Amino acid sequence: METVRVLAPSGMLGAGWDHATVERGIALGADVISIDGGSTDSGPYYLGAATAKTTAKAVARDLRSLFTAAAGAGIPVIVGSCGTSGTDAGVDWVAGIAAGVLAEEGLDMKVARIYSEQNTSDLKEYLDAGRVHPLPPLGELDAETLESCTHVVGAMGHEPIVEALRAGAQVVLAGRATDTAVAAAYPLMKGMPAGPTWHAAKIIECGGQCTSNPRAGGVLATIDAHGFTIEPLDPAVSCTPISVAAHMLYESVNPFEMREPAGTLDVRDARYTAVDDRIVRVEGSEFHVAEQYTIKLEGARITGYETMSFSAVRDPVILAGIDAWAELMRTIITQRVGQTLGLTDDEYAFDLRLYGHNAVLDDLEPESGPPREVGVMLLVNAPDQTTATAVAKVANPVMLHLPTPGMDYLPSLAFPFSPAEIERGAAYEFVLNHVVDCADPAELFRTEPGEKTHA
């Protein structure tokens, strides 16, 4: 093939789009549809609990749009990081939704599943062999940390996806994958050069984010032997050299480089040129193959159980000295928890955040005047849910009536809901930011080629 056209309808499956934009991509000659199904952006819960961020109906709506368009055009659909974090449960969850959509639409498509969840016993063998290495800022991995994870996934490159496509898959549902591997797989399989392919994949990973209106739909990347072009799928939207080049700043440590399992994309010599007022041409991208192929690991573990409470302050006397008042609240909560529950500081933790004052920037907040109103969020973490809720309940009257030292009256603040305490369940943290040396790009992954579906 002299060119390969990749249709990226959105930055994430379940986000939604106007089906007309997908139809336009098909009319422009799309050869493949690729979309990311997840991310670590929303925090460790979704990996730790193996739970999807999106709702099933939103995923079904989007898959229906993609499957009907792809089946009509005879092109494949690739979904990466299924179920948000790419766990095995996430892949099966999306696969179940996909099966329902295909049956409802009477479509006959072969669906492959690629699993990326890792067995910690197997990973300990890699660890013992010295084949696991840390990425900054983490240090060396130990077996105890590995065993503490509730779920561990490996971020696959393009190779397992290519294998599934070559085996005849018309729909590929992949576990955790790099955002770019999902879009790069088909062009690389068809012989497109690595430099332009990986660069194009990076630019279109978030759909229309590289356009003048990210809410208006996705983009079409046309890759050839010398470079690629990017065109928005909405005729009223445009790409510019700046909007395209700027996406290399997105989620990148270095705006000129991006590491993939197989090597490093280098865009230092890339040239961005406006073809017209909507389309951008990019040439000069290079890809440097790494001496060692590596797969990045992601893992999350439980850090405790959380209970949250929230009150609102409008009293101008409190707001004039909000920082001192908050410090007083911290002191009193700590004292009362010790007196009432007999807990020491190392048996629980709590965070007090002042929304409307400095909850977002903390000490970096440039505004110095008193806020007009503040939402006070108490977040308690303890080894079990009962203890976390007990601490929040001890804090309840303090969050409702705490006066400043100079007040001659008892203020009444406001809880927005009743009961005031919300049990959030298990809290998680990311603990793995490591890579595994692999001799075979597919050795950490398992593929079920699947059968064609029948109405």
N, C-alpha and C positions, 0 to 999 in steps of 0.2 A: 504494500500500500504506500502511495506517495504521501498521503496525509491521513491523519486520524483525528476525528472530531469527538471531543469528550463533552457531554452535557452534564453540568453540575447545577441541579435545580435549586439548591439551598445549602446552607451550612450544616444542617442537621435534619435527619429524618424525624418527622413529627412536628417540625416548625411550621409547615404549611406553605403553600404557594398557589398562585393562579395557574390552573392547569393549562391555560392558553399559552403560557410561557414555555411549558414543556412541549406542547404541540408545535410551537414555532421552532424550538430546537430540533425536533424531528424533521420539520420541513427544511431546515438548513443543512440536513445531512448528517446528523449525529450518528456515530458508530457505536457508542456505548453511553450508558448513564451511570454515573458514580455519585455516591453520597455518603457522608459520614453519619454514623448512627449514635455517636457518643463523644465523650470528652472527659477530662479530669477537671475541667473548669469549675464545675459545681461542687467540688470538694470530695472528700474520701468516702462519704456515706454510701454512694451508689456502688462503689467497688466493694467496700467492706460488707455491705448487706446484700450484694448481688441483686440490686433492685434498679429498675429503670426510672429515669427522671420523667420521661414522656408518658402520656396516657395511651392506652391501647387503641382507642378510637382515632387519635391523631396519627398514629403510625399506620393504621389501616387505611385512613384517607390518603396518606401520601403514597403508600405502596400501590393503592388502586390507580392513582394517577400515573405512577411509573410503569406498572405492569401492563396496563392497557396500551400505553404509548409504545413501550418496548416491543410488546408482542406484535403490534401492528407493523412496526418497522423491521422486525426480525433482528433486534440487537439485544445484547445482554445488559443486565442490571447488576451493579456491585454495591453492596452495603457493607461498610466497615464499622467496627466497634459497636456491634449490635447490643441493644439493651443498656446503652450509656457507657458502661465500663468494659464491655466485651467479655464478660464472664460466660461460662458455658450455659448458665441459666438464661443469660441475656440473649444468646444466640437461639436457644430453643424457644424463648418467648417470642422473638421476632418471627422465627420460622413457623410457629403456630398461627400467628396473625397472617403471615403470608399465605399459608395453606388455605385459610378461610377466604381470603380475598380471591385467590386463584379459582377456588371452587365456585364462588359466587359469580365470578365473571366468565366462567366456562373456559378458562385458559389452560393450555397444556404446556407447561414449562418445567424443565429440569432444575431443581433447586439443590445446590451444594451448601453444606455447612462446614465452616472451618473453625475449629475450637482452639482457643489460645490460653485457657486456664492451665496453670502449672501445678504439678504435684510437688509439695515441699520436700518429700523424700528424694525425688529425682534431682531437685535443685541442690540439695545438700551434697550430692555426688559431684555436681559441677563445682560447688564451693570447695569441697575437699580437694579437688583436682586443680585448684587455683585458677578456675576459668570464670569467676565472677569478680567484677571490678566496680568500684564506686564511681559515681558521677558527682561533681561538686553540688552542694557543699557536704554531702554525706561522707562518712568514713567507711572502713572495711565492714563488710557484712558478717554477722555471726549467725550460727545456727539457731540460737534462741530467738533472735528477731524474726528470722524466717518462719519459725514454728508459731510465732505469735500472730501471724497474719490469718485473717479469716478467709481471704481470697487473694491469689496472686495471678497476674496475667502477664504474658509477654506480648510486646507490640511488634506484630509481624511486619515484614517488608512486603514487596509486591509478589515475591516468588510463589508462596502458597496459593495466592489468588490466581496467578497465571496457570498453575497446575490444574486448578479446578476448572478454569475456562477451557483449557486444552482437553480436559476430560469430557467436555460437552455441556458444562453447566450454562444455563441461560440466566439463572439468578444465583449470585454468590452472596451468602450471608456469612460474613467473617466476624470472628471475635475481635479482640483488641488489635488494632492495626494503626500504623502511623497514618495521620490524616491524608498525607500525600500518596501513600502506597495505593490507596483505594482508586485514585484518579490516574496514577501512573501505570498500573498493571497492564491494562489493555494496550495502550500505545507501545509500551516496551515489548510486549508479546508480538506486536505487529512490526517490530524492527525500527521504531522511531529512536533517534539518538537520545542518550541518557540526559545530557545537559538541558536541552529544551523541554524534554518530557517532565523531569523533576521540577523544573522552574514553573512550567505551566500548572503542574499539579499543586504546587504551593500557592499560586495565585488564585486558583479556583476552589481551594479547599473549603472556603466559607461562602461559596456561591456568589451572590451579588455584592459582597462586602467590598470588592475592588471596583465598584461602579459608583456613579453619582447618586444612586438611590438604592441602598442595600435592601430596602423593604420591598422592592418591586419585582423580585424574582432572581433567577440564576444567570449563568453565563455559559457560553460555548467556547471552548478552546480548540483551535485547529493547529495541530502540531505537524511539522514537516522536517525535512532533513537539515534545515538551517535555522529554525526558530519556531515561533508560534504566534498566533493572533488570539486576542480575547475580544469577544463581542457579547454585550448584554442581550438577554432574551426578550426583554421588554423594549419595543421600538422607541419608547419615550425616554429611555435611560441611556447614558453614555459611559464609556471608559475613557480615561485620559492617561497619558504617560505617568503623571503623578499618582493617580489613583491606583494604577497597576503596580508601579514601583514601590509605592508605600506599603503594600501588603507584605513585603519582605521584612518590614519592621514588626509585623504581628507575631507575637509569641516566639520571637527569635532573640537569642542571646547576641548574635552577630547579624546585622542586616545584609551582609554579603555572603554569608555561609549558612548552610543548614545540613545537619548530619542525619543521614538515613542509615539503616542497618548495613547497606552495601557500600556506603561511602559518603562523600560530602558534595553537595551542590555548591558551586562557586559562581556568583553573579557579579563579580567585580567588573568584568568587561561587558556586561549586558547593556544593550542600547534599546531604549524604549521610544518608539516612533508612532505618532498618530497617523493612521492610515486615512481616516476621515474624522468627522466630529463624534463618532461613536466607537470606533474600532482601533485597537492598539496592536502594533507589531513589536515583538521582542526578539532580538538576536544576540548572540555572544555568550550565552550561558554554557557553563562547563560542569562536568561531573567527574570527580576524582575517586576512583575505586579504592576502598580501604584495604590495607594489608590483611586485616582481620575482620571478618564479618561478625557483627554483634547484634544481640537482641536485648532491648531495654525491658527491664522488669518493673512492674508496678504492683505494690501490695499495700493493704490497709489492715489495721487492727483496732480493736476496741480499746478506748482510753477511759471508759467509765460510762455512767448514765447521767443524763441531763434533765433538769427541770427549769423551766423559764417562767419568769413573772415580769409584768410590765405595768408601770404607772406613769401618769402624766402630770407635769408640774406647770402651773401657770402663775403661781404666786410671785409677784415682782420682788419681794424681799428675799425669797429663796434664790431666785434667778440672779439677783445682784451678786450673790456669793456662792454660785452653784458648785464651784470646785471644792470649797471648804465644806459645804453641806454634804457633798458626795463622800468626802473623806471621813466626815463624821458618821455617815451611814455605814461605811465599811467597818469602822471601828466598833460601832454598836452591834452590827450583825455578828461580827466575830465574837464579841463578848457574850451575846445572848445565846449563840449556838453552843459555845463552851459551857455556859451555865445550864442551859436547858437540855441539850442533847449529850453533853459530856464529850464532844468531839474536839480533837486537837487540829491544828492547822494542816497537818499532813494527812488527815483522814477525809478531807473534802477540799474543794476549791470553789470560789465564786468570782464572777467578773461583773462589774457594774459599768454599763455603757450609757452615755448621755447623748441620745440622739437629738439633734437640733443644736448641740453645742460642739462636741469634739469627738463623737463616737467614730467618725470615719477617719479623720486625720490625726487625732490625739494631739501630741505636742507640736505637730506641723501646722495646726489650724492657724491661719493668718489673722482671722477676725478676733478682736480683743474685747469688744463690747458685750454687755449681757444679752443672752438670747431672749426671744419673746416667749417661747415655750419649749419645754424639754420633755422627751420621752425617756424614762429611766428603765432600762432593761437589766434585769438580774438574771444571770445564767449560772446555775449551780451544777457542778460536776462531782459525782461521788461514785464509790465502787458499786453501789446498787441503787435502783430507782427509789426505793423506799427512803433511803437516807437523803438523796438529792431533794425529794419532795418535802421531807421533814425540815430541811434547812430553809427551803423557800417559804415554808409556812411560818417558821420562826421569824423570817424577815418581813412577812406580810404587814404587820402593824407598823413597822418602821417605814416601809415604802408608802404607807397610807397617811401617816400623821407626824413624821419627823420634823420638828421645828429647828430653825437655826439657833445657835447659842443665845442670840440677842432677842429672840421673839418672845413677846409676852402673851401669845395665844397659840393654840394648837391648830396647825393647818390641816385641812382635809384635801388630800390629793385625789386622783381618780384612777381606778383600774378600768380598762376598757372592756373587760369581760369577767364573768363569774362562772366557775371559780377562777381565782387569779392565777393559780398555778397550772402550767401546761407541762405534762410529762412528755419529753422528746424521745425517750428511749435511749438506746445505745448511741454513744458518740464514737467517731472513728478518727484515726489520723493516718496519713500516708507515712510509711516507714521504709519503702524501697525506692531508691533512685540509682539502680545498678544495671550493669550490662553483663550479658553472658557471651563468652566466646563460642561461636558455633562453626562447625565444619560444614554443615548442611543448613541452608537457609530455612528449611522446613522441619528441622529435627525437633523443635519444641511444639509443633502444631499437629493437629489431627484433623483429617478431612473425611467427611461423609459425603460421597458424591451424589447420593440421592437418586430418586427416580422421577420420571415425568409425572406431573399431576394430571388427573383426568376429571372432567366434570361429571 
